[in-house]
Each structure stands twice: as structure tokens, then as C-alpha cells.
Amino acid sequence: MRKNNALWGLAFLTPQLIGLIFFAVIPLVSALVLSFMKWDGFGERSFVGLDNFIYQFTNADFWTATYNTILYTVLTVPFGILLSMLLAIALNKIKGKEIYRLFYFMPVVTSSVSIGVIWMWILNGDLGILNQVLAMIGINGPDWLTNTNLVMISIAILSIWWQLGYNMVIFLAGLQGISKSYYEAAEIDGASKFQQFLKITLPMLSPTTFFVTIMAIIGSFQVFDQAFVMTNGGPGKASYTMVFHIYDNAFVDFRFGESSAAAMILFVVILIFTLVQFKLQKRWVHYED
């Protein structure tokens, strides 16, 4: 019976393993090999050693993309997690939360191109809905997507709104997994709602928070669609992100070796951030015994 169960488990895992090998492992190994090559996509490949990595670290566009990506991460991750957590707490005990959950989750399943086009109209400096609303209360709205100081903030606002429903659903699942007995015992001891939130909700929700944080940081380092659709990396490369830099090197300049080197650098950065978070999670993530 144990052997049959193992065979059935392997049978169900096989499609996912095949997809992982063909769409993750093989492309990763190919990119690693190509990062040491010079190739324009058509001719012969030539081995150049570490030249592609040296080129990236001495390229001003690489550092611009790195700065913009870090700025985007700082803007989206903490605010996105905080808002989605508060929203989940607000919806956790109200009637009809399934309907609210549906409406908040709808943007998540909408294509990034559609979302980008819609927000281009919302944030348009002349005809955008946001500036028209601001004008009604006497505020002269800025050019959200053409101002170099505001463009990354604008893209961050879009992304927070876009992913709010996904993170909210994850937090709702975490909240519903917390036993009510903890809150009943706290009420008997005279703990206030705020004390219950600090001493029960936050610690018991820490595994969910850890998961959401990991996924949010990984996703923020891979931002591309919003900048590509809404600003094409502009103005003046103010929204030029790391993945946009990889795309630009590969499919605009046809420098696939340099592009692969940038992709491997991004992979290592994400890997380091993830490992550091797994190391630090022992200090603040509490699992129920």
C-alpha cells in the first residue's frame, strides 16, 4: 500500500516536475551558460568569460535600473502588506465578506496590459480621472507619468492596488486559521482589542506575513509590465527597472550575453534576499505548536 501511494504521488507530481524542468531549470541553465558568451541571437556564440558581468557593473543603465527597482520595492512591499493586512482584518468578521473578497480579487485576474492601459487614463495629466477629481476640490494635479519624481510612485500605487486582493485573501486565510479560544481567554483576562491584536493576531499571523513578504519582494524585483505599458521606461529612464534593462539588452540591442548576465545578477540578488529572510524569520515568525 505504501508503494502504491508513492506511485500515485509521483504520478500527480510528474506534470508539475516536467513543467518545472522545461520552464525553469533548463532556461536557468541556458541563461547561465549564455551569460559567459557574446551572442546577437543569430551568429556564432563566442566565450568572453566575465566580460558580460563587468559590462553590467560598469554600465550606468544597470545602476539606474537597480535604483528604480529598489525604490519600487521600498514603496510597494511595506505599504502593500500593511494595507492588505488591515483590509483582511476589517473584512474578517463582517457579513458578506465573500462578495467583498470577490470584488477585491477581480483586479488580480485581470491582465497586466489591461490594468496598465486603464491606469494610463486614470493618471493622465490632462484628461485623467484622478486629476479631474482633484480639480473639483481645488487641487491642480501633477503629470503623474511624465514627472520623473512621481512616475515610480504612480506605478507603485497601481501595483499596490493591483495586488491588494491577492494579499488580502492570503491574510484572510491566515486569520481564519487562528483559534477563537485565544481571543476568548484574552477577553477573560481583560485584554483590550488592541492588546489582542498585538499579542495574538500579529504573532499568529506571522507565518502568513512571512509568506506574503517573500512573494511580494520577489515580485517587486521582477516588475516590468507596468513600466513597459505605461511609460516604456521613461521619462528619462525614471521608470527603467531591472527586468526592463534585461529586456532592453536582449530584444532591443540584441546583446543576449549581456542580458543573460543581468538576469543572473538579478537571480542572485533575489536568492540572497530570500535566504536572508528565511534566516531572520526565526526571530519573528511564530508557528503554533
Solvent accessible surface area in square Angstrom, and as a share of the most:
residue,aa,sasa,rsa
1,M,186,0.83
2,R,212,0.77
3,K,152,0.64
4,N,87,0.44
5,N,93,0.48
6,A,65,0.51
7,L,99,0.49
8,W,160,0.56
9,G,31,0.30
10,L,100,0.50
11,A,56,0.44
12,F,156,0.65
13,L,102,0.51
14,T,52,0.30
15,P,91,0.57
16,Q,123,0.55
17,L,74,0.37
18,I,88,0.45
19,G,24,0.23
20,L,88,0.44
21,I,81,0.41
22,F,121,0.50
23,F,170,0.71
24,A,44,0.34
25,V,69,0.40
26,I,81,0.41
27,P,60,0.37
28,L,68,0.34
29,V,80,0.46
30,S,60,0.39
31,A,24,0.19
32,L,81,0.40
33,V,72,0.41
34,L,22,0.11
35,S,0,0.00
36,F,58,0.24
37,M,42,0.19
38,K,127,0.54
39,W,54,0.19
40,D,73,0.38
41,G,21,0.20
42,F,170,0.71
43,G,45,0.43
44,E,163,0.73
45,R,126,0.46
46,S,56,0.36
47,F,145,0.60
48,V,37,0.21
49,G,16,0.15
50,L,112,0.56
51,D,83,0.43
52,N,6,0.03
53,F,35,0.15
54,I,102,0.52
55,Y,78,0.30
56,Q,0,0.00
57,F,99,0.41
58,T,105,0.61
59,N,24,0.12
60,A,77,0.60
61,D,43,0.22
62,F,6,0.03
63,W,130,0.46
64,T,48,0.28
65,A,0,0.00
66,T,33,0.19
67,Y,140,0.53
68,N,6,0.03
69,T,3,0.01
70,I,86,0.43
71,L,57,0.28
72,Y,10,0.04
73,T,18,0.10
74,V,88,0.51
75,L,37,0.19
76,T,15,0.09
77,V,15,0.09
78,P,71,0.45
79,F,112,0.46
80,G,8,0.07
81,I,18,0.09
82,L,93,0.46
83,L,86,0.43
84,S,0,0.00
85,M,17,0.07
86,L,88,0.44
87,L,32,0.16
88,A,0,0.00
89,I,57,0.29
90,A,61,0.47
91,L,10,0.05
92,N,26,0.13
93,K,166,0.70
94,I,72,0.36
95,K,194,0.82
96,G,36,0.34
97,K,44,0.19
98,E,95,0.43
99,I,100,0.51
100,Y,104,0.39
101,R,73,0.27
102,L,102,0.51
103,F,126,0.52
104,Y,80,0.30
105,F,63,0.26
106,M,97,0.43
107,P,19,0.12
108,V,33,0.19
109,V,112,0.65
110,T,47,0.28
111,S,62,0.40
112,S,21,0.13
113,V,90,0.52
114,S,47,0.31
115,I,5,0.02
116,G,0,0.00
117,V,66,0.38
118,I,91,0.46
119,W,28,0.10
120,M,72,0.32
121,W,154,0.54
122,I,42,0.21
123,L,2,0.01
124,N,54,0.27
125,G,25,0.24
126,D,126,0.65
127,L,120,0.60
128,G,0,0.00
129,I,108,0.55
130,L,57,0.28
131,N,12,0.06
132,Q,90,0.40
133,V,74,0.42
134,L,34,0.17
135,A,65,0.50
136,M,158,0.71
137,I,121,0.61
138,G,71,0.68
139,I,86,0.44
140,N,148,0.76
141,G,14,0.14
142,P,46,0.29
143,D,72,0.37
144,W,36,0.13
145,L,25,0.12
146,T,94,0.55
147,N,54,0.28
148,T,77,0.45
149,N,123,0.63
150,L,40,0.20
151,V,0,0.00
152,M,7,0.03
153,I,67,0.34
154,S,0,0.00
155,I,1,0.01
156,A,3,0.03
157,I,76,0.38
158,L,0,0.00
159,S,6,0.04
160,I,28,0.14
161,W,98,0.34
162,W,30,0.11
163,Q,70,0.31
164,L,29,0.15
165,G,0,0.00
166,Y,69,0.26
167,N,16,0.08
168,M,0,0.00
169,V,41,0.24
170,I,43,0.22
171,F,0,0.00
172,L,0,0.00
173,A,67,0.52
174,G,18,0.17
175,L,14,0.07
176,Q,93,0.41
177,G,57,0.55
178,I,14,0.07
179,S,47,0.30
180,K,159,0.67
181,S,63,0.41
182,Y,82,0.31
183,Y,43,0.16
184,E,100,0.45
185,A,53,0.41
186,A,14,0.11
187,E,95,0.43
188,I,149,0.76
189,D,121,0.63
190,G,62,0.60
191,A,31,0.24
192,S,55,0.35
193,K,144,0.61
194,F,134,0.56
195,Q,91,0.40
196,Q,8,0.04
197,F,51,0.21
198,L,74,0.37
199,K,157,0.66
200,I,22,0.11
201,T,10,0.06
202,L,63,0.31
203,P,37,0.23
204,M,43,0.19
205,L,1,0.00
206,S,5,0.03
207,P,35,0.22
208,T,21,0.12
209,T,22,0.13
210,F,16,0.07
211,F,88,0.37
212,V,2,0.01
213,T,27,0.16
214,I,14,0.07
215,M,86,0.38
216,A,25,0.19
217,I,23,0.12
218,I,43,0.22
219,G,40,0.38
220,S,6,0.04
221,F,12,0.05
222,Q,96,0.43
223,V,8,0.04
224,F,42,0.17
225,D,54,0.28
226,Q,13,0.06
227,A,0,0.00
228,F,81,0.34
229,V,34,0.20
230,M,13,0.06
231,T,23,0.13
232,N,104,0.53
233,G,3,0.03
234,G,14,0.14
235,P,39,0.24
236,G,78,0.75
237,K,75,0.32
238,A,17,0.13
239,S,0,0.00
240,Y,5,0.02
241,T,1,0.00
242,M,9,0.04
243,V,35,0.20
244,F,9,0.04
245,H,1,0.00
246,I,29,0.15
247,Y,65,0.25
248,D,29,0.15
249,N,3,0.02
250,A,6,0.04
251,F,125,0.52
252,V,80,0.46
253,D,63,0.33
254,F,94,0.39
255,R,77,0.28
256,F,38,0.16
257,G,0,0.00
258,E,23,0.10
259,S,6,0.04
260,S,11,0.07
261,A,0,0.00
262,A,0,0.00
263,A,31,0.24
264,M,16,0.07
265,I,21,0.11
266,L,16,0.08
267,F,84,0.35
268,V,69,0.40
269,V,49,0.28
270,I,21,0.10
271,L,79,0.39
272,I,93,0.47
273,F,94,0.39
274,T,24,0.14
275,L,105,0.52
276,V,73,0.42
277,Q,25,0.11
278,F,97,0.40
279,K,138,0.59
280,L,76,0.38
281,Q,27,0.12
282,K,149,0.63
283,R,197,0.72
284,W,98,0.35
285,V,11,0.06
286,H,97,0.43
287,Y,135,0.51
288,E,97,0.43
289,D,185,0.96
